[in-house]
Amino acid sequence: MQKTIESIAVQTFKDVEVWVVDGGSSAETQNYLAQLKTPFFAISEKDQGIYDAMNKGVARSQGEWLYFIGAGDIFESPTVLEEVFKDTIEPETQILLGNIVYDAGSIKKVAFFSKWTRLLWVKNTVHHQSIFYKHEIFNQQTYDPNLKVLGDYELNLSLFIKKVNVKKYPLFIANCELNGLSKMYNYQLYREEYQLKIKHAHAILKPFFFGMFILKFLIRKTISFF
């Protein structure tokens, strides 16, 4: 968490408010959070999961744009926020979308290029740390706390269906670890993917998504076996 906070603190763009939402972790972590100064604010209490925690952060935030970064992830450079907000953003724009880099060790790094296209119906093509949301989006919809892995995917698919206005950047926004929840390819992940798709899809497509759910899960199990 400390390296994440430090990567925010060194940003050249200073017009920020940062909420650290901690799920009631160790006394050492809570002592560290208690020492943070403006623009950092922290709450430490039990929650129902990562998306419940994010909703708590949303409820407390005052800024026009919201960005979510996980503990352990960092901004790709000290000038990222300045690059994103240096130009005028059209009033109708509700999503700012960049890319991220996966940190796979001291030598290897893997780029992930987020895409806001119909391919979202097939798989999650938007990394959570590559996207900025206009705050007003959450006046009508928040993260579903019942989803433990793919709440951000569900939100993005919903916004894609609503045809929100998106501005794409060629920037790498963050450097992310490879051990996130969505990288644990287990039954819960595929079940949630199926649930969120049938929630938003036309009834005629539900059997297709069920077949995709079974196929993806079996392929992953086969790969894991070998």
Contacts in CASP RR format, 6 or more apart in sequence:
PFRMAT RR
TARGET T0000
AUTHOR 0000-0000-0000
METHOD contacts of the structure
MODEL  1
MQKTIESIAVQTFKDVEVWVVDGGSSAETQNYLAQLKTPFFAISEKDQGI
YDAMNKGVARSQGEWLYFIGAGDIFESPTVLEEVFKDTIEPETQILLGNI
VYDAGSIKKVAFFSKWTRLLWVKNTVHHQSIFYKHEIFNQQTYDPNLKVL
GDYELNLSLFIKKVNVKKYPLFIANCELNGLSKMYNYQLYREEYQLKIKH
AHAILKPFFFGMFILKFLIRKTISFF
1 20 0 8 1.000
1 29 0 8 1.000
1 32 0 8 1.000
1 71 0 8 1.000
1 72 0 8 1.000
2 32 0 8 1.000
3 72 0 8 1.000
3 74 0 8 1.000
4 69 0 8 1.000
4 70 0 8 1.000
4 71 0 8 1.000
4 72 0 8 1.000
4 73 0 8 1.000
4 74 0 8 1.000
5 18 0 8 1.000
5 20 0 8 1.000
5 36 0 8 1.000
5 40 0 8 1.000
6 74 0 8 1.000
7 74 0 8 1.000
7 75 0 8 1.000
7 78 0 8 1.000
8 16 0 8 1.000
8 18 0 8 1.000
8 40 0 8 1.000
8 69 0 8 1.000
8 75 0 8 1.000
9 40 0 8 1.000
10 78 0 8 1.000
11 75 0 8 1.000
11 78 0 8 1.000
11 79 0 8 1.000
11 80 0 8 1.000
11 81 0 8 1.000
11 82 0 8 1.000
12 78 0 8 1.000
12 79 0 8 1.000
12 81 0 8 1.000
12 82 0 8 1.000
13 79 0 8 1.000
13 81 0 8 1.000
13 82 0 8 1.000
13 84 0 8 1.000
13 85 0 8 1.000
14 39 0 8 1.000
15 85 0 8 1.000
16 39 0 8 1.000
16 81 0 8 1.000
17 39 0 8 1.000
17 41 0 8 1.000
17 61 0 8 1.000
17 62 0 8 1.000
17 63 0 8 1.000
18 39 0 8 1.000
18 40 0 8 1.000
18 41 0 8 1.000
19 41 0 8 1.000
19 42 0 8 1.000
19 43 0 8 1.000
19 56 0 8 1.000
19 57 0 8 1.000
19 60 0 8 1.000
19 61 0 8 1.000
20 33 0 8 1.000
20 36 0 8 1.000
20 40 0 8 1.000
20 41 0 8 1.000
20 42 0 8 1.000
20 43 0 8 1.000
21 42 0 8 1.000
21 43 0 8 1.000
21 47 0 8 1.000
21 53 0 8 1.000
21 54 0 8 1.000
21 56 0 8 1.000
21 57 0 8 1.000
22 29 0 8 1.000
22 30 0 8 1.000
22 33 0 8 1.000
22 42 0 8 1.000
22 43 0 8 1.000
22 44 0 8 1.000
22 45 0 8 1.000
23 44 0 8 1.000
23 45 0 8 1.000
23 46 0 8 1.000
23 47 0 8 1.000
23 53 0 8 1.000
24 30 0 8 1.000
24 44 0 8 1.000
24 45 0 8 1.000
24 46 0 8 1.000
25 44 0 8 1.000
29 44 0 8 1.000
30 44 0 8 1.000
33 42 0 8 1.000
33 44 0 8 1.000
34 42 0 8 1.000
36 42 0 8 1.000
41 60 0 8 1.000
43 56 0 8 1.000
43 57 0 8 1.000
43 60 0 8 1.000
47 53 0 8 1.000
47 56 0 8 1.000
48 145 0 8 1.000
49 145 0 8 1.000
49 148 0 8 1.000
50 148 0 8 1.000
50 181 0 8 1.000
51 143 0 8 1.000
51 144 0 8 1.000
51 145 0 8 1.000
51 147 0 8 1.000
51 148 0 8 1.000
51 151 0 8 1.000
51 152 0 8 1.000
52 143 0 8 1.000
52 145 0 8 1.000
54 68 0 8 1.000
54 143 0 8 1.000
55 142 0 8 1.000
55 143 0 8 1.000
55 145 0 8 1.000
58 66 0 8 1.000
58 135 0 8 1.000
58 138 0 8 1.000
58 142 0 8 1.000
58 143 0 8 1.000
61 135 0 8 1.000
63 135 0 8 1.000
64 134 0 8 1.000
64 135 0 8 1.000
65 85 0 8 1.000
65 96 0 8 1.000
65 132 0 8 1.000
65 133 0 8 1.000
65 134 0 8 1.000
65 135 0 8 1.000
66 132 0 8 1.000
66 133 0 8 1.000
66 134 0 8 1.000
66 135 0 8 1.000
66 138 0 8 1.000
67 131 0 8 1.000
67 132 0 8 1.000
67 133 0 8 1.000
68 128 0 8 1.000
68 129 0 8 1.000
68 152 0 8 1.000
69 75 0 8 1.000
69 129 0 8 1.000
69 174 0 8 1.000
70 129 0 8 1.000
72 177 0 8 1.000
73 129 0 8 1.000
73 174 0 8 1.000
73 175 0 8 1.000
73 176 0 8 1.000
73 177 0 8 1.000
74 174 0 8 1.000
74 175 0 8 1.000
75 81 0 8 1.000
75 173 0 8 1.000
75 174 0 8 1.000
75 175 0 8 1.000
76 100 0 8 1.000
76 101 0 8 1.000
76 171 0 8 1.000
76 172 0 8 1.000
76 173 0 8 1.000
76 174 0 8 1.000
76 175 0 8 1.000
80 171 0 8 1.000
80 172 0 8 1.000
80 173 0 8 1.000
80 174 0 8 1.000
83 169 0 8 1.000
83 171 0 8 1.000
84 96 0 8 1.000
84 132 0 8 1.000
84 169 0 8 1.000
84 171 0 8 1.000
84 173 0 8 1.000
89 96 0 8 1.000
89 167 0 8 1.000
90 165 0 8 1.000
90 167 0 8 1.000
92 165 0 8 1.000
93 134 0 8 1.000
93 165 0 8 1.000
93 166 0 8 1.000
93 167 0 8 1.000
94 133 0 8 1.000
94 134 0 8 1.000
94 136 0 8 1.000
94 137 0 8 1.000
94 159 0 8 1.000
94 164 0 8 1.000
94 165 0 8 1.000
94 166 0 8 1.000
95 116 0 8 1.000
95 131 0 8 1.000
95 132 0 8 1.000
95 133 0 8 1.000
95 134 0 8 1.000
95 159 0 8 1.000
95 164 0 8 1.000
95 165 0 8 1.000
95 166 0 8 1.000
95 167 0 8 1.000
96 131 0 8 1.000
96 132 0 8 1.000
96 166 0 8 1.000
96 167 0 8 1.000
96 169 0 8 1.000
97 114 0 8 1.000
97 116 0 8 1.000
97 126 0 8 1.000
97 130 0 8 1.000
97 131 0 8 1.000
97 132 0 8 1.000
97 166 0 8 1.000
97 167 0 8 1.000
97 168 0 8 1.000
97 169 0 8 1.000
98 114 0 8 1.000
98 130 0 8 1.000
98 131 0 8 1.000
98 168 0 8 1.000
98 169 0 8 1.000
98 170 0 8 1.000
98 171 0 8 1.000
98 172 0 8 1.000
98 173 0 8 1.000
99 111 0 8 1.000
99 112 0 8 1.000
99 113 0 8 1.000
99 114 0 8 1.000
99 127 0 8 1.000
99 130 0 8 1.000
99 169 0 8 1.000
99 170 0 8 1.000
99 171 0 8 1.000
99 172 0 8 1.000
99 173 0 8 1.000
100 111 0 8 1.000
100 112 0 8 1.000
100 114 0 8 1.000
100 127 0 8 1.000
100 129 0 8 1.000
100 130 0 8 1.000
100 172 0 8 1.000
100 173 0 8 1.000
100 174 0 8 1.000
100 175 0 8 1.000
100 176 0 8 1.000
101 109 0 8 1.000
101 110 0 8 1.000
101 111 0 8 1.000
101 112 0 8 1.000
101 172 0 8 1.000
101 174 0 8 1.000
101 175 0 8 1.000
101 176 0 8 1.000
102 109 0 8 1.000
102 110 0 8 1.000
102 111 0 8 1.000
102 112 0 8 1.000
102 176 0 8 1.000
102 177 0 8 1.000
102 178 0 8 1.000
103 109 0 8 1.000
103 175 0 8 1.000
103 176 0 8 1.000
103 177 0 8 1.000
103 178 0 8 1.000
104 110 0 8 1.000
104 178 0 8 1.000
109 175 0 8 1.000
111 172 0 8 1.000
112 127 0 8 1.000
112 130 0 8 1.000
112 176 0 8 1.000
114 125 0 8 1.000
114 126 0 8 1.000
114 127 0 8 1.000
114 130 0 8 1.000
114 131 0 8 1.000
115 125 0 8 1.000
115 126 0 8 1.000
116 125 0 8 1.000
116 126 0 8 1.000
116 160 0 8 1.000
116 166 0 8 1.000
116 168 0 8 1.000
117 125 0 8 1.000
119 125 0 8 1.000
120 126 0 8 1.000
120 156 0 8 1.000
120 157 0 8 1.000
120 160 0 8 1.000
121 157 0 8 1.000
121 197 0 8 1.000
121 201 0 8 1.000
122 212 0 8 1.000
124 150 0 8 1.000
124 153 0 8 1.000
124 156 0 8 1.000
124 182 0 8 1.000
124 193 0 8 1.000
126 152 0 8 1.000
126 153 0 8 1.000
126 156 0 8 1.000
127 176 0 8 1.000
128 152 0 8 1.000
129 173 0 8 1.000
129 174 0 8 1.000
129 176 0 8 1.000
130 173 0 8 1.000
130 174 0 8 1.000
131 156 0 8 1.000
137 159 0 8 1.000
137 164 0 8 1.000
141 155 0 8 1.000
141 158 0 8 1.000
143 151 0 8 1.000
143 152 0 8 1.000
143 154 0 8 1.000
143 155 0 8 1.000
144 151 0 8 1.000
144 154 0 8 1.000
144 155 0 8 1.000
147 154 0 8 1.000
147 192 0 8 1.000
147 195 0 8 1.000
147 196 0 8 1.000
148 181 0 8 1.000
148 188 0 8 1.000
148 192 0 8 1.000
149 181 0 8 1.000
149 182 0 8 1.000
149 184 0 8 1.000
149 188 0 8 1.000
149 189 0 8 1.000
149 192 0 8 1.000
150 182 0 8 1.000
150 189 0 8 1.000
150 192 0 8 1.000
150 193 0 8 1.000
150 196 0 8 1.000
151 192 0 8 1.000
151 196 0 8 1.000
153 182 0 8 1.000
153 193 0 8 1.000
153 196 0 8 1.000
154 192 0 8 1.000
154 196 0 8 1.000
154 199 0 8 1.000
157 196 0 8 1.000
157 197 0 8 1.000
157 200 0 8 1.000
158 200 0 8 1.000
161 200 0 8 1.000
182 189 0 8 1.000
185 220 0 8 1.000
185 224 0 8 1.000
187 217 0 8 1.000
190 213 0 8 1.000
190 216 0 8 1.000
190 217 0 8 1.000
190 220 0 8 1.000
191 213 0 8 1.000
193 213 0 8 1.000
193 216 0 8 1.000
194 209 0 8 1.000
194 210 0 8 1.000
194 212 0 8 1.000
194 213 0 8 1.000
197 209 0 8 1.000
198 206 0 8 1.000
198 209 0 8 1.000
198 210 0 8 1.000
201 209 0 8 1.000
END
